[in-house]
Amino acid sequence: MKRTEFIILSVSMVFGLLCFARPAQAIITYFNGDLTISGLYKEQMYIRTHIPRIEKDFHKSNIDFWRSSLFVEGLYKIKDEGDFVLNFFAGFRYFYEKAPALDSEFKNAIPHRPYSEYLHPYQEDYITEMYVDIQKGPWQFKIGKQIVVWGETNIKQTADIINPIDTRHGSPGTENWEEIKLGLWMIRGTYQSNLPGYLNFEALFIPGDFKMARVPIEGTHYGPSPATTSFNPGKMPGIYNWVMDKARDDEPGWKLSNYEYAIKVRGFTKNVDWSIFYFNTISDEMIADKNRVTPYTLEYVKAGIGSIITDQTIRPHRPRYRVFKFPRYEVLGATFQTALPRGWFKEWRLELFFAFGQPFNKGTDGESSGVYDEVRRNNFGFGLECRDYFEIPYFTRRWFDNKKMSISLTIFYDKIMNHDRDLVVRSGRGHRTGDSHAFEITWSISQYLDKSKFFTMFTGSYNPIGKYFLCPVLGYAPGDHWRFESGVAIYGSKASSNKGLHDKDFVLLRVRYEF
């Protein structure tokens, strides 16, 4: 780390001490409490601690991300009489990503088509949720656009699989799950029975509102640099963008045949809160058509070679035929949560899933550039989380106002059945090339200070392939509205085929006003 970058990092950490804190309690109410509104305005900035020389032509400064965000949620009680309740809930958001708009060289790194969608939300994403909530006795129905929470493990999804996620502007660990999930239009119903175990039955139906997972955009903070993906950087976008643009075109979208449905049973037995669920879904991550991916790739290669020879921008011809598929598969899962009377960690949660017929490509040595087949595989995985609160002698009582330190540890395991070395496995699953399984541990350590005005949190993850993520955050919350946060995100990897964000370390600065 250079001296200037070290100074930037040090100053930002000091700023964090003076300025991730406790959640705000400010909620606005109208009409005698029938209407409640809450929300937040947030300014968030990432300052890269180091930009590799190969990327220098795409940056005037180390500011790699600077977004203004506004979130507003409202609940209106239409009727509340006896055992009948009728509510209306809506959530809205808007954001503006300023970094590429203020840095012309940074803007040139982002392909033209996804540029405006990176600066502002998709039109369909202005509404995060909007549904009618009907409650009658033991029955409850929610009809409209919703975000469903079925799992609670940190950083990685295990049982929380209903809604696709958007990682273009953030990832778990630096952003809340609620901010990166995409709402889906659905009908959702629950029935609270009087059966032993207080069994609660839930079913949901998504009538064709399909959204593919939104992955980082080339040239942006979380995406790959065109300096590494383009034949002629600065003259034409990289092959990564060429692939993702086509995936957007081939995405199924709204169609009744794209329906999805799920059922879930939840109960409480012998101090264990448990659930079992089934989800019939369409993969929100694409696989390539084995017969069309090669000719499609060659269109880009031809244009790239021509651009190198002429040193001109040459736009490759985009074929109309479908290259990417989003097949259907099934998931069976379960969750278990309990509290133990004694031991080091008293709160435990286990989430399991078994995916039947999950789609994969096969490519030479597991490389997506050498795809030659489409296959189905069963996949098993789990997340085991433990949490507790610990007293630090002397410090807890004298410095921390008797607020104990919270420590959470989670182990993730992922196993692909009938695996072979040519199976193309996305890097986010944490597999080493050729390995059928992946293992990862994540943690979160937090502590409040000075009557909860100050807050410290340290989150991170480690994968035995040598891949890690570290994010210490310091914050200050002077009241119910303002929150000032600062920290640093550090990434690393020894695996040549699974480096992720290894060169994207950054200083985090965040100011929030909550209402």
Kinemage of the C-alpha trace (Angstrom):
@kinemage 1
@onewidth
@group {chain A} dominant
@subgroup {mainchain}
@vectorlist {calphas} color= white
{ca met a 1} P 0.000 0.000 0.000
{ca lys a 2} L 1.421 3.375 -0.978
{ca arg a 3} L 1.937 6.118 1.626
{ca thr a 4} L -0.849 8.322 0.239
{ca glu a 5} L -3.291 5.430 0.246
{ca phe a 6} L -2.298 4.530 3.819
{ca ile a 7} L -3.033 8.087 4.910
{ca ile a 8} L -6.457 7.956 3.221
{ca leu a 9} L -7.211 4.691 4.994
{ca ser a 10} L -6.060 5.968 8.394
{ca val a 11} L -8.024 9.213 8.133
{ca ser a 12} L -11.198 7.381 7.121
{ca met a 13} L -10.909 5.000 10.089
{ca val a 14} L -10.465 7.930 12.460
{ca phe a 15} L -13.498 9.546 10.837
{ca gly a 16} L -15.433 6.371 11.601
{ca leu a 17} L -14.546 6.692 15.292
{ca leu a 18} L -15.973 10.186 15.280
{ca cys a 19} L -18.710 9.586 12.958
{ca phe a 20} P -22.646 0.708 11.383
{ca ala a 21} L -24.462 1.890 14.511
{ca arg a 22} L -27.670 0.942 16.199
{ca pro a 23} L -30.819 0.878 14.040
{ca ala a 24} L -32.763 4.094 14.078
{ca gln a 25} L -36.123 4.138 15.829
{ca ala a 26} L -37.591 7.070 13.931
{ca ile a 27} L -40.939 6.230 12.292
{ca ile a 28} L -43.442 8.789 11.028
{ca thr a 29} L -47.142 8.142 11.762
{ca tyr a 30} L -50.287 9.743 10.349
{ca phe a 31} L -54.060 9.353 10.728
{ca asn a 32} L -53.906 8.257 14.367
{ca gly a 33} L -51.320 5.612 13.601
{ca asp a 34} L -53.143 4.047 10.628
{ca leu a 35} L -50.336 5.124 8.285
{ca thr a 36} L -46.692 4.555 9.207
{ca ile a 37} L -43.800 5.654 7.000
{ca ser a 38} L -40.119 4.914 7.432
{ca gly a 39} L -37.096 5.170 5.205
{ca leu a 40} L -33.566 6.361 4.794
{ca tyr a 41} L -31.353 8.539 2.666
{ca lys a 42} L -27.817 7.225 2.229
{ca glu a 43} L -24.565 8.499 0.753
{ca gln a 44} L -21.995 5.745 0.224
{ca met a 45} L -18.500 5.973 -1.199
{ca tyr a 46} L -15.749 3.431 -1.977
{ca ile a 47} L -12.178 4.692 -2.306
{ca arg a 48} L -9.868 2.089 -3.831
{ca thr a 49} L -6.659 1.712 -1.824
{ca his a 50} L -4.797 0.708 -4.966
{ca ile a 51} L -5.641 0.616 -8.663
{ca pro a 52} L -3.468 -1.724 -10.743
{ca arg a 53} L -1.441 -0.083 -13.499
{ca ile a 54} L -3.402 -2.000 -16.145
{ca glu a 55} L -6.560 -0.117 -15.050
{ca lys a 56} L -5.078 3.367 -14.792
{ca asp a 57} L -6.483 4.441 -18.177
{ca phe a 58} L -10.015 3.983 -16.787
{ca his a 59} L -9.694 6.110 -13.645
{ca lys a 60} L -8.942 9.717 -12.922
{ca ser a 61} L -9.149 9.104 -9.172
{ca asn a 62} L -9.424 6.249 -6.672
{ca ile a 63} L -13.143 6.911 -6.100
{ca asp a 64} L -14.687 3.764 -7.554
{ca phe a 65} L -18.228 4.070 -6.194
{ca trp a 66} L -20.321 6.988 -4.947
{ca arg a 67} L -24.037 6.382 -4.704
{ca ser a 68} L -26.935 8.414 -3.335
{ca ser a 69} L -29.885 6.220 -2.286
{ca leu a 70} L -33.409 6.874 -1.053
{ca phe a 71} L -35.628 4.131 0.428
{ca val a 72} L -39.205 4.728 1.605
{ca glu a 73} L -41.653 2.158 3.043
{ca gly a 74} L -45.244 2.717 4.075
{ca leu a 75} L -47.916 0.595 5.796
{ca tyr a 76} L -51.567 1.701 5.723
{ca lys a 77} L -54.127 -0.019 7.941
{ca ile a 78} L -57.283 -0.049 5.832
{ca lys a 79} L -59.393 -2.059 8.261
{ca asp a 80} L -58.858 -3.641 11.671
{ca glu a 81} L -62.045 -5.144 13.132
{ca gly a 82} L -61.994 -8.210 15.356
{ca asp a 83} L -60.230 -11.047 13.595
{ca phe a 84} L -60.244 -9.258 10.217
{ca val a 85} L -57.310 -7.044 9.219
{ca leu a 86} L -56.693 -5.409 5.849
{ca asn a 87} L -53.387 -3.620 5.236
{ca phe a 88} L -51.575 -2.132 2.257
{ca phe a 89} L -47.772 -2.084 2.149
{ca ala a 90} L -45.491 -0.400 -0.394
{ca gly a 91} L -41.767 0.187 -0.680
{ca phe a 92} L -39.991 2.534 -3.091
{ca arg a 93} L -36.359 3.268 -3.860
{ca tyr a 94} L -34.223 5.497 -6.022
{ca phe a 95} L -30.476 5.752 -6.404
{ca tyr a 96} L -27.933 7.666 -8.450
{ca glu a 97} L -24.419 6.288 -8.914
{ca lys a 98} L -22.262 9.382 -9.392
{ca ala a 99} L -18.709 8.017 -9.753
{ca pro a 100} L -18.776 7.290 -13.519
{ca ala a 101} L -20.868 10.397 -14.157
{ca leu a 102} L -18.126 12.557 -12.583
{ca asp a 103} L -15.163 10.639 -14.009
{ca ser a 104} L -15.162 10.538 -17.821
{ca glu a 105} L -12.425 7.886 -17.958
{ca phe a 106} L -14.381 5.674 -15.567
{ca lys a 107} L -17.470 6.175 -17.754
{ca asn a 108} L -15.543 4.958 -20.808
{ca ala a 109} L -14.870 1.655 -19.043
{ca ile a 110} L -18.597 0.867 -18.773
{ca pro a 111} L -20.358 -0.431 -21.920
{ca his a 112} L -22.998 1.878 -23.359
{ca arg a 113} L -26.038 -0.407 -22.988
{ca pro a 114} L -25.872 -1.082 -19.220
{ca tyr a 115} L -24.490 2.367 -18.342
{ca ser a 116} L -27.785 4.143 -17.578
{ca glu a 117} L -29.126 1.091 -15.739
{ca tyr a 118} L -26.063 1.222 -13.502
{ca leu a 119} L -26.596 4.890 -12.663
{ca his a 120} L -30.321 4.526 -11.901
{ca pro a 121} L -32.684 1.659 -10.999
{ca tyr a 122} L -34.429 -0.393 -13.655
{ca gln a 123} L -37.888 1.049 -14.215
{ca glu a 124} L -39.435 -2.057 -12.622
{ca asp a 125} L -37.224 -1.673 -9.533
{ca tyr a 126} L -38.506 1.689 -8.345
{ca ile a 127} L -41.146 -0.324 -6.482
{ca thr a 128} L -39.360 -2.785 -4.194
{ca glu a 129} L -42.578 -4.211 -2.682
{ca met a 130} L -46.283 -3.477 -3.088
{ca tyr a 131} L -48.935 -5.838 -1.756
{ca val a 132} L -52.274 -6.155 -0.019
{ca asp a 133} L -52.167 -8.003 3.323
{ca ile a 134} L -55.423 -9.766 4.273
{ca gln a 135} L -55.771 -11.450 7.677
{ca lys a 136} L -58.846 -13.391 8.754
{ca gly a 137} L -58.603 -15.593 11.821
{ca pro a 138} L -55.801 -18.144 11.257
{ca trp a 139} L -55.507 -17.205 7.557
{ca gln a 140} L -53.253 -14.584 5.989
{ca phe a 141} L -52.866 -13.698 2.298
{ca lys a 142} L -50.395 -11.297 0.722
{ca ile a 143} L -51.006 -10.423 -2.931
{ca gly a 144} L -48.545 -8.295 -4.887
{ca lys a 145} L -44.822 -7.661 -5.212
{ca gln a 146} L -42.936 -9.158 -2.272
{ca ile a 147} L -39.565 -10.070 -0.779
{ca val a 148} L -39.697 -13.384 1.086
{ca val a 149} L -37.255 -14.240 3.893
{ca trp a 150} L -36.902 -17.977 4.536
{ca gly a 151} L -33.276 -18.059 5.673
{ca glu a 152} L -31.137 -16.009 8.028
{ca thr a 153} L -27.513 -17.084 7.569
{ca asn a 154} L -24.890 -14.383 7.076
{ca ile a 155} L -23.141 -13.374 3.813
{ca lys a 156} L -24.172 -16.464 1.777
{ca gln a 157} L -27.677 -17.723 0.926
{ca thr a 158} L -28.654 -21.239 2.038
{ca ala a 159} L -32.419 -21.511 2.575
{ca asp a 160} L -33.243 -17.936 1.547
{ca ile a 161} L -33.729 -18.731 -2.149
{ca ile a 162} L -37.097 -17.308 -3.259
{ca asn a 163} L -35.975 -13.889 -4.519
{ca pro a 164} L -33.074 -13.379 -6.954
{ca ile a 165} L -30.384 -10.899 -5.930
{ca asp a 166} L -28.764 -7.876 -7.542
{ca thr a 167} L -25.022 -7.611 -6.857
{ca arg a 168} L -24.256 -4.814 -9.319
{ca his a 169} L -23.829 -2.233 -6.544
{ca gly a 170} L -22.960 -4.353 -3.532
{ca ser a 171} L -22.545 -7.786 -2.051
{ca pro a 172} L -23.489 -9.486 1.235
{ca gly a 173} L -21.073 -8.310 3.890
{ca thr a 174} L -21.096 -4.678 2.792
{ca glu a 175} L -24.844 -4.414 2.032
{ca asn a 176} L -28.000 -5.685 3.757
{ca trp a 177} L -29.848 -8.579 2.095
{ca glu a 178} L -32.957 -6.380 1.864
{ca glu a 179} L -31.102 -3.903 -0.351
{ca ile a 180} L -29.883 -6.438 -2.904
{ca lys a 181} L -32.954 -8.703 -3.184
{ca leu a 182} L -35.342 -8.228 -6.111
{ca gly a 183} L -39.065 -8.249 -5.362
{ca leu a 184} L -41.332 -10.640 -7.283
{ca trp a 185} L -45.073 -10.450 -7.977
{ca met a 186} L -46.742 -13.363 -6.210
{ca ile a 187} L -49.652 -14.705 -4.198
{ca arg a 188} L -48.627 -15.884 -0.738
{ca gly a 189} L -50.837 -17.493 1.887
{ca thr a 190} L -50.300 -18.855 5.411
{ca tyr a 191} L -52.482 -20.836 7.833
{ca gln a 192} L -51.736 -20.974 11.553
{ca ser a 193} L -53.100 -24.284 12.858
{ca asn a 194} L -53.775 -25.535 16.382
{ca leu a 195} L -52.020 -28.820 15.682
{ca pro a 196} L -49.246 -30.060 18.001
{ca gly a 197} L -46.079 -28.069 17.367
{ca tyr a 198} L -48.073 -24.940 16.439
{ca leu a 199} L -47.758 -25.924 12.772
{ca asn a 200} L -47.854 -23.035 10.328
{ca phe a 201} L -48.535 -23.840 6.648
{ca glu a 202} L -47.360 -21.500 3.897
{ca ala a 203} L -47.696 -21.593 0.112
{ca leu a 204} L -46.718 -19.110 -2.583
{ca phe a 205} L -47.252 -18.898 -6.324
{ca ile a 206} L -45.262 -16.675 -8.698
{ca pro a 207} L -47.280 -16.416 -11.943
{ca gly a 208} L -44.425 -15.914 -14.407
{ca asp a 209} L -42.536 -12.912 -12.975
{ca phe a 210} L -39.039 -14.203 -13.780
{ca lys a 211} L -35.880 -12.199 -13.108
{ca met a 212} L -32.354 -13.431 -13.667
{ca ala a 213} L -29.784 -12.685 -11.006
{ca arg a 214} L -28.172 -9.337 -11.799
{ca val a 215} L -24.431 -9.663 -11.792
{ca pro a 216} L -21.811 -6.890 -11.688
{ca ile a 217} L -21.345 -4.822 -14.839
{ca glu a 218} L -18.074 -4.719 -16.712
{ca gly a 219} L -15.952 -1.701 -15.844
{ca thr a 220} L -17.724 -0.968 -12.538
{ca his a 221} L -16.382 -1.536 -9.044
{ca tyr a 222} L -17.749 -5.073 -8.632
{ca gly a 223} L -17.336 -6.077 -12.278
{ca pro a 224} L -14.269 -7.132 -14.246
{ca ser a 225} L -12.153 -4.476 -15.917
{ca pro a 226} L -12.234 -4.188 -19.744
{ca ala a 227} L -8.447 -4.037 -19.434
{ca thr a 228} L -8.573 -7.785 -18.754
{ca thr a 229} L -11.636 -8.849 -20.788
{ca ser a 230} L -11.361 -6.808 -24.010
{ca phe a 231} L -9.287 -7.551 -27.112
{ca asn a 232} L -8.765 -3.823 -27.512
{ca pro a 233} L -9.428 -1.969 -24.214
{ca gly a 234} L -10.869 1.479 -24.720
{ca lys a 235} L -12.033 0.673 -28.246
{ca met a 236} L -14.593 -2.055 -27.527
{ca pro a 237} L -16.217 -3.685 -24.462
{ca gly a 238} L -14.913 -7.010 -23.195
{ca ile a 239} L -16.223 -10.484 -23.853
{ca tyr a 240} L -17.783 -10.531 -20.362
{ca asn a 241} L -20.175 -7.773 -21.434
{ca trp a 242} L -20.782 -9.556 -24.759
{ca val a 243} L -21.974 -12.622 -22.819
{ca met a 244} L -24.073 -10.790 -20.221
{ca asp a 245} L -25.787 -8.594 -22.816
{ca lys a 246} L -26.938 -11.708 -24.652
{ca ala a 247} L -28.094 -13.293 -21.400
{ca arg a 248} L -30.276 -10.222 -20.840
{ca asp a 249} L -31.761 -10.660 -24.332
{ca asp a 250} L -32.416 -14.375 -23.736
{ca glu a 251} L -33.924 -13.906 -20.271
{ca pro a 252} L -37.457 -15.413 -20.242
{ca gly a 253} L -39.128 -12.441 -18.506
{ca trp a 254} L -42.889 -12.295 -17.849
{ca lys a 255} L -44.596 -15.431 -19.167
{ca leu a 256} L -47.170 -17.730 -17.601
{ca ser a 257} L -45.077 -20.808 -18.410
{ca asn a 258} L -42.369 -19.335 -16.157
{ca tyr a 259} L -44.460 -19.893 -13.045
{ca glu a 260} L -42.775 -20.886 -9.770
{ca tyr a 261} L -44.318 -22.217 -6.586
{ca ala a 262} L -43.284 -23.213 -3.077
{ca ile a 263} L -44.753 -24.754 0.077
{ca lys a 264} L -43.437 -24.578 3.617
{ca val a 265} L -44.381 -26.079 6.976
{ca arg a 266} L -43.046 -24.520 10.167
{ca gly a 267} L -43.378 -25.762 13.733
{ca phe a 268} L -41.966 -25.660 17.246
{ca thr a 269} L -41.040 -28.972 18.872
{ca lys a 270} L -38.997 -29.554 22.049
{ca asn a 271} L -37.431 -26.097 21.994
{ca val a 272} L -36.595 -26.329 18.277
{ca asp a 273} L -38.074 -23.878 15.769
{ca trp a 274} L -38.031 -25.877 12.525
{ca ser a 275} L -39.310 -25.702 8.969
{ca ile a 276} L -39.402 -27.874 5.841
{ca phe a 277} L -39.921 -26.403 2.385
{ca tyr a 278} L -40.168 -27.312 -1.307
{ca phe a 279} L -39.513 -24.870 -4.164
{ca asn a 280} L -40.166 -25.558 -7.860
{ca thr a 281} L -38.201 -22.841 -9.593
{ca ile a 282} L -36.430 -21.632 -12.722
{ca ser a 283} L -32.704 -21.068 -12.446
{ca asp a 284} L -31.964 -17.347 -12.204
{ca glu a 285} L -28.456 -18.071 -13.518
{ca met a 286} L -28.063 -19.057 -17.150
{ca ile a 287} L -26.312 -21.941 -18.827
{ca ala a 288} L -25.089 -21.831 -22.427
{ca asp a 289} L -26.578 -23.742 -25.362
{ca lys a 290} L -23.767 -26.150 -26.231
{ca asn a 291} L -24.485 -25.827 -29.980
{ca arg a 292} L -24.625 -22.044 -30.141
{ca val a 293} L -22.174 -20.666 -27.610
{ca thr a 294} L -19.108 -21.274 -29.820
{ca pro a 295} L -20.381 -19.488 -32.973
{ca tyr a 296} L -21.686 -16.666 -30.757
{ca thr a 297} L -18.267 -16.275 -29.125
{ca leu a 298} L -16.545 -16.315 -32.529
{ca glu a 299} L -18.562 -13.239 -33.575
{ca tyr a 300} L -16.873 -11.315 -30.770
{ca val a 301} L -13.438 -12.779 -31.497
{ca lys a 302} L -13.649 -11.740 -35.178
{ca ala a 303} L -14.603 -8.196 -34.226
{ca gly a 304} L -11.855 -8.090 -31.601
{ca ile a 305} L -9.159 -9.148 -34.034
{ca gly a 306} L -10.396 -6.597 -36.559
{ca ser a 307} L -10.281 -3.886 -33.892
{ca ile a 308} L -6.681 -4.760 -33.017
{ca ile a 309} L -5.580 -4.677 -36.674
{ca thr a 310} L -7.295 -1.376 -37.496
{ca asp a 311} L -7.164 0.127 -33.980
{ca gln a 312} L -10.771 1.147 -34.548
{ca thr a 313} L -13.985 0.410 -32.664
{ca ile a 314} L -15.744 -2.503 -34.359
{ca arg a 315} L -19.106 -3.617 -33.020
{ca pro a 316} L -19.573 -7.388 -33.329
{ca his a 317} L -22.681 -8.707 -35.058
{ca arg a 318} L -25.169 -9.983 -32.485
{ca pro a 319} L -27.039 -13.097 -33.733
{ca arg a 320} L -30.757 -13.373 -33.060
{ca tyr a 321} L -30.719 -17.026 -32.070
{ca arg a 322} L -30.987 -17.936 -28.380
{ca val a 323} L -27.651 -18.729 -26.732
{ca phe a 324} L -28.522 -18.971 -23.038
{ca lys a 325} L -31.076 -21.051 -21.171
{ca phe a 326} L -32.678 -20.817 -17.726
{ca pro a 327} L -33.859 -24.381 -16.947
{ca arg a 328} L -36.294 -25.423 -14.249
{ca tyr a 329} L -35.205 -27.458 -11.202
{ca glu a 330} L -36.450 -28.308 -7.681
{ca val a 331} L -35.215 -27.575 -4.172
{ca leu a 332} L -36.060 -29.377 -0.919
{ca gly a 333} L -34.825 -27.714 2.263
{ca ala a 334} L -35.136 -27.423 6.019
{ca thr a 335} L -34.187 -25.050 8.846
{ca phe a 336} L -33.676 -25.682 12.566
{ca gln a 337} L -33.127 -23.086 15.266
{ca thr a 338} L -32.740 -23.510 19.021
{ca ala a 339} L -31.212 -21.999 22.157
{ca leu a 340} L -29.070 -24.041 24.554
{ca pro a 341} L -29.018 -23.382 28.324
{ca arg a 342} L -25.230 -23.567 28.625
{ca gly a 343} L -22.060 -23.712 26.571
{ca trp a 344} L -19.933 -21.225 24.682
{ca phe a 345} L -22.510 -20.573 21.974
{ca lys a 346} L -26.157 -20.730 23.053
{ca glu a 347} L -28.005 -19.799 19.825
{ca trp a 348} L -27.782 -22.278 16.937
{ca arg a 349} L -29.289 -22.320 13.452
{ca leu a 350} L -28.955 -24.989 10.752
{ca glu a 351} L -30.184 -24.508 7.177
{ca leu a 352} L -30.131 -27.376 4.660
{ca phe a 353} L -30.951 -27.637 0.972
{ca phe a 354} L -30.995 -30.390 -1.647
{ca ala a 355} L -31.349 -29.228 -5.263
{ca phe a 356} L -32.632 -31.795 -7.750
{ca gly a 357} L -31.547 -31.542 -11.390
{ca gln a 358} L -29.676 -28.246 -11.108
{ca pro a 359} L -28.387 -27.199 -14.577
{ca phe a 360} L -24.674 -26.982 -15.366
{ca asn a 361} L -22.462 -26.701 -18.429
{ca lys a 362} L -19.467 -28.868 -19.079
{ca gly a 363} L -16.334 -27.287 -20.532
{ca thr a 364} L -12.782 -28.421 -21.054
{ca asp a 365} L -11.079 -28.381 -17.610
{ca gly a 366} L -14.158 -26.657 -16.206
{ca glu a 367} L -13.637 -23.476 -18.234
{ca ser a 368} L -16.673 -21.600 -19.563
{ca ser a 369} L -14.699 -20.765 -22.703
{ca gly a 370} L -14.670 -24.432 -23.695
{ca val a 371} L -18.353 -25.364 -23.205
{ca tyr a 372} L -19.331 -28.569 -24.993
{ca asp a 373} L -22.309 -30.025 -23.066
{ca glu a 374} L -25.334 -29.347 -20.833
{ca val a 375} L -25.959 -31.627 -17.837
{ca arg a 376} L -28.051 -31.927 -14.683
{ca arg a 377} L -26.630 -32.556 -11.227
{ca asn a 378} L -28.036 -32.913 -7.730
{ca asn a 379} L -26.557 -30.529 -5.197
{ca phe a 380} L -26.480 -30.653 -1.385
{ca gly a 381} L -25.457 -27.913 1.011
{ca phe a 382} L -25.894 -26.451 4.464
{ca gly a 383} L -25.164 -23.444 6.619
{ca leu a 384} L -24.557 -23.912 10.371
{ca glu a 385} L -24.587 -20.737 12.428
{ca cys a 386} L -23.903 -20.207 16.131
{ca arg a 387} L -24.215 -16.963 18.067
{ca asp a 388} L -23.691 -15.753 21.597
{ca tyr a 389} L -22.973 -12.680 23.707
{ca phe a 390} L -19.770 -12.493 25.750
{ca glu a 391} L -18.620 -10.299 28.589
{ca ile a 392} L -15.104 -8.907 28.421
{ca pro a 393} L -13.707 -8.563 31.948
{ca tyr a 394} L -13.515 -4.960 33.112
{ca phe a 395} L -14.239 -3.458 29.671
{ca thr a 396} L -17.892 -4.625 29.384
{ca arg a 397} L -18.895 -2.932 32.631
{ca arg a 398} L -16.636 0.096 32.626
{ca trp a 399} L -16.432 0.995 28.933
{ca phe a 400} L -19.331 -0.753 27.203
{ca asp a 401} L -22.240 0.067 29.575
{ca asn a 402} L -22.747 -3.681 30.293
{ca lys a 403} L -23.466 -4.346 26.611
{ca lys a 404} L -21.855 -7.669 25.763
{ca met a 405} L -19.910 -8.430 22.610
{ca ser a 406} L -21.950 -10.311 19.975
{ca ile a 407} L -20.120 -13.062 18.076
{ca ser a 408} L -21.612 -15.058 15.195
{ca leu a 409} L -19.847 -17.874 13.307
{ca thr a 410} L -21.252 -19.677 10.255
{ca ile a 411} L -19.962 -22.705 8.360
{ca phe a 412} L -21.091 -23.249 4.769
{ca tyr a 413} L -20.724 -26.484 2.810
{ca asp a 414} L -21.657 -27.148 -0.809
{ca lys a 415} L -21.460 -30.565 -2.528
{ca ile a 416} L -22.206 -31.316 -6.190
{ca met a 417} L -23.098 -34.968 -6.786
{ca asn a 418} L -21.621 -36.917 -9.702
{ca his a 419} L -19.041 -34.199 -10.178
{ca asp a 420} L -16.288 -34.293 -12.767
{ca arg a 421} L -13.445 -31.942 -13.618
{ca asp a 422} L -15.154 -30.533 -16.710
{ca leu a 423} L -18.183 -29.241 -14.788
{ca val a 424} L -18.380 -25.440 -15.088
{ca val a 425} L -19.046 -24.111 -11.572
{ca arg a 426} L -19.467 -20.390 -10.964
{ca ser a 427} L -16.774 -18.881 -8.769
{ca gly a 428} L -19.289 -17.549 -6.213
{ca arg a 429} L -19.874 -21.083 -4.941
{ca gly a 430} L -16.287 -21.206 -3.707
{ca his a 431} L -15.204 -24.439 -5.404
{ca arg a 432} L -11.596 -25.108 -6.273
{ca thr a 433} L -11.245 -26.196 -9.909
{ca gly a 434} L -11.985 -29.918 -10.108
{ca asp a 435} L -13.416 -30.177 -6.553
{ca ser a 436} L -16.950 -31.474 -5.990
{ca his a 437} L -17.299 -29.644 -2.664
{ca ala a 438} L -16.656 -26.208 -1.196
{ca phe a 439} L -16.237 -25.078 2.401
{ca glu a 440} L -16.328 -21.580 3.849
{ca ile a 441} L -16.522 -19.977 7.274
{ca thr a 442} L -17.916 -16.500 7.932
{ca trp a 443} L -18.022 -14.408 11.071
{ca ser a 444} L -19.490 -11.257 12.533
{ca ile a 445} L -18.267 -9.603 15.740
{ca ser a 446} L -19.953 -6.466 17.047
{ca gln a 447} L -19.779 -4.240 20.115
{ca tyr a 448} L -21.694 -1.145 21.242
{ca leu a 449} L -19.967 1.601 23.222
{ca asp a 450} L -20.928 4.745 25.110
{ca lys a 451} L -24.687 4.131 25.524
{ca ser a 452} L -24.894 2.644 22.001
{ca lys a 453} L -23.736 5.842 20.327
{ca phe a 454} L -20.588 4.169 19.042
{ca phe a 455} L -20.497 0.843 17.270
{ca thr a 456} L -17.833 -1.512 15.969
{ca met a 457} L -18.343 -4.493 13.685
{ca phe a 458} L -15.932 -6.916 12.072
{ca thr a 459} L -17.330 -9.224 9.377
{ca gly a 460} L -15.431 -11.554 7.118
{ca ser a 461} L -15.116 -14.942 5.476
{ca tyr a 462} L -12.435 -17.513 4.720
{ca asn a 463} L -12.324 -20.323 2.161
{ca pro a 464} L -9.528 -22.955 2.425
{ca ile a 465} L -8.649 -22.359 -1.233
{ca gly a 466} L -7.018 -19.219 0.137
{ca lys a 467} L -9.861 -16.814 -0.604
{ca tyr a 468} L -10.852 -14.337 2.109
{ca phe a 469} L -12.853 -11.194 2.851
{ca leu a 470} L -12.323 -8.833 5.810
{ca cys a 471} L -14.441 -5.790 6.651
{ca pro a 472} L -13.985 -3.868 9.927
{ca val a 473} L -16.480 -1.016 10.367
{ca leu a 474} L -16.641 1.743 12.952
{ca gly a 475} L -19.647 3.990 13.437
{ca tyr a 476} L -21.349 6.729 15.367
{ca ala a 477} L -25.092 7.342 15.873
{ca pro a 478} L -25.762 10.577 17.792
{ca gly a 479} L -29.556 10.067 17.806
{ca asp a 480} L -32.479 8.403 16.119
{ca his a 481} L -31.760 9.747 12.642
{ca trp a 482} L -28.110 10.196 11.706
{ca arg a 483} L -25.610 7.371 11.306
{ca phe a 484} L -21.981 7.836 10.269
{ca glu a 485} L -19.964 4.787 9.273
{ca ser a 486} L -16.449 4.108 8.037
{ca gly a 487} L -14.420 0.984 7.379
{ca val a 488} L -12.294 -0.931 4.943
{ca ala a 489} L -13.043 -3.980 2.784
{ca ile a 490} L -10.112 -6.284 2.067
{ca tyr a 491} L -10.213 -9.168 -0.416
{ca gly a 492} L -7.661 -11.821 -1.239
{ca ser a 493} L -7.223 -15.137 -3.029
{ca lys a 494} L -4.434 -17.568 -3.807
{ca ala a 495} L -6.583 -19.480 -6.303
{ca ser a 496} L -5.740 -18.408 -9.846
{ca ser a 497} L -9.198 -19.427 -11.155
{ca asn a 498} L -11.232 -17.939 -8.287
{ca lys a 499} L -9.790 -14.550 -7.421
{ca gly a 500} L -13.042 -12.628 -7.134
{ca leu a 501} L -12.397 -9.055 -5.935
{ca his a 502} L -8.794 -9.700 -4.905
{ca asp a 503} L -7.614 -6.311 -6.260
{ca lys a 504} L -10.659 -4.242 -5.213
{ca asp a 505} L -9.753 -3.345 -1.598
{ca phe a 506} L -11.470 -0.108 -0.642
{ca val a 507} L -12.175 2.367 2.122
{ca leu a 508} L -15.889 2.580 2.940
{ca leu a 509} L -17.517 5.907 3.861
{ca arg a 510} L -21.242 5.963 4.560
{ca val a 511} L -23.664 8.564 5.925
{ca arg a 512} L -27.304 7.687 6.568
{ca tyr a 513} L -30.340 9.671 7.633
{ca glu a 514} L -33.155 7.391 8.789
{ca phe a 515} L -36.757 8.394 9.296
